[in-house]
Amino acid sequence: MEEERQTDMDKIMSILQEIDPYEDFDENTLLFEEGILDSLSLMHLISELESLFHIDIPEEQIIGSNFVTAEKIYEFINTLIK
């Protein structure tokens, strides 16, 4: 279970690193506050997450609280996978 979590977190961090390769951040970095995510990059992130995890993110669940940190994104994605 922990190995699967780490694999998924690595995928999420890889997408975020692709979005902003110049920032250093970790799983608990506040993505919007640190300028890593904005509305445009959030749409790119959602597209990548849907593709990588084979999920559909409902429009009504595209809210800031689901994308605050990489950890929150991981938790959110897991609610959609299960």
N, C-alpha and C positions, 0 to 999 in steps of 0.2 A: 504493500500500500504506500509506504513512504517513498519507494523507488518510483512508483507511478506518479506520485505527487511531484517529485523532483523533475521527472521528465516533462510533465505538463508545465511546471513553473519555468523550466528552461525554455520551452517553446514560447511562453508568454514574454519572458525577458528578452528573447531573441527578436521578437516582433517589435518590442519597445525600443530595443537598441537600434533596430533598423530605422525606426521613426526618428529617433534623436541619437545619432552615434557620438555626439560630442558631450553628452551629459553622463556623469557617473551617478548611478542610482542602484538601489537594491529593492527587495520585495516590499519594503514598507515606505519607500519614498512617495510623497504626495505628488502624484503625477501632474495634476493641473496647477497646483501651487508652484511647483518647480519649473513650469513651462515646458514640460515634456509632452504633454497632451494639450490640444486645443480642440475646437469643434471639428476642424478639418481632419486633423490627425486621428481623432476619435473614430471618424467614419472609416478611415483606412484600417485602424486597429480592428474594428468590428468585422470588416470584410475579411481580414486575415484570420481572425479567430473562427469565424464561420467556416472558412475553408479548411483550416488546420484540424479543427475539432469536429467537423461534420455536424454542425448545429445551425439552427436558425435563431437569431436573437430578435425577439419580438420588439417592435418599435416602442411599445409602451414601457419596455424594460431598459431602454437606452436612457438611463438617468445617471447623473454624476456619481451618486453613491455606489453604483456597481463598478465604477472604474477609478476609484480614488487612488488605489495602490495596486501593484501587481498581485499582492495577496488577496485583495478584494475581487480582482478580476478572476483569479483562480477559483475562489469560493463561488462566485456567480456562475462561471462556466460549469462547475460541477452540479449546480442545481438544474442546469439545462440538459446535461448529459444523462442524469439519472431519471 
